[in-house]
């Protein structure tokens, strides 16, 4: 009995240790379970003693699924985005070469280089430079198309002719005979000279002709430098450089002006449209209505976006419909359509003869020959009022003629001043003619002449430039 009683405490201690280990393992499982490489079931710590079943008195509840980190499986990494193979440096070199070609006048080569740069894959920064240069080159070519070169540049046999007792000029030999020489001057006009009037003829190359005209170009350039904000001075320099194909001066002065005036091309196109419109109004003032209509139609075809296209359409309507001119348009910035109502003066439109086709039109002619001029003479002055009205009318005509001369020299300020003075005189004369037409109802010549006065008022108003001149 003593032996049994001595072994009981040892068994009890062993059982207590095992139970304590199980309880500790249960409560502290979260601290060691995540260290296991795989999910395993709960096991007691190994012991040197024999394995002992857990006590029945301690219920074993199913443990929740331990929060074990899932084993990371190697996934396929996304393919790196390929770096664009930009050709920026190559494109920049091509752009510089394009500028060089433009300065030397090699336009076809410049366009080819620019096309190569446009075809390259480039960054946005370089792409903007390409677009900007494309716009600049396009505008430059459009401006060159508006101004012609001198005929002597394209011809071959160039000479500098010195006449006896006169000056020198450059021309192209067209034909030579024993006693005469036919030449074409820089304006394209053929002149036949007697050999006895020629002191000397020195052959010249195209480059020599350009060098001679570079001296004259310097004067235009200096004039522009004195007034760098005067657009017309720049235009004269550009036009002269274009006439004789003076590179690099032509491209350089264009490049400078384009940076100064963003609407440079529009100014040039409006200027050309105005020159045509001025010609159409000149024909209209002389009664050459077919020529006026043909010139006005040329404006609407070549420069449809210009404000002078609106004026040209109005002029065509006035001439073709035979309606009284809209003398109510007093400001050059308004261009109303002609009214179909009779004029305030009561003047009736004179029937227009149907234009007849020319039997033998010239090859380069674009208009029908004009009928005899329909410009009327002032009515016979039978009293002091008509004498005064006729004097005002004739003075106004001289002012309008002088204004057109000013337009030819691009003196627009003086031209507008003359037009305004003429309009003032014509209105005063028209008021007198209106009064005399009422006092003398049988004087149909006075009533008819009033419409001609209205035409001159219309001509003076509409001939004022709309542009920046």
Secondary structure, DSSP 8 states (H G I E B T S, - for coil): -HHHHHHHHHHHHHHHHHHHHHHHHHHTHHHHHTTSSS---------SS------TTS-----------------------------HHHHHHHHHHHHHHHHTT-HHHHHHHHHHHHTS---HHHHHHHHHHHHHHHHHHHHHHHS---HHHH-S-EEEEEETTS-EEEEEEEEE-SSEEEEEETTS-EEEEEGGGEEEEEEE-HHHHHHHHHHHHHHHHHHHHHTTT-HHHHHHHHHHHHHTT-TTHHHHHHHHHHHH-TTHHHHHHHHHHHHHHHHHHHHHHTT-HHHHHHHHHHHHHH-TTSHHHHHHHHHHHHHHH-----TT--STT------SS--TT-------------TT--TT--S----S----------SHHHHHHHHHHHHHHHHHHHHHHHHHTT-HHHHHHHHHHHHHHHHHHHHHHHHHHHH-TT-HHHHHHHHHHHHHHHHHHHTS--S--
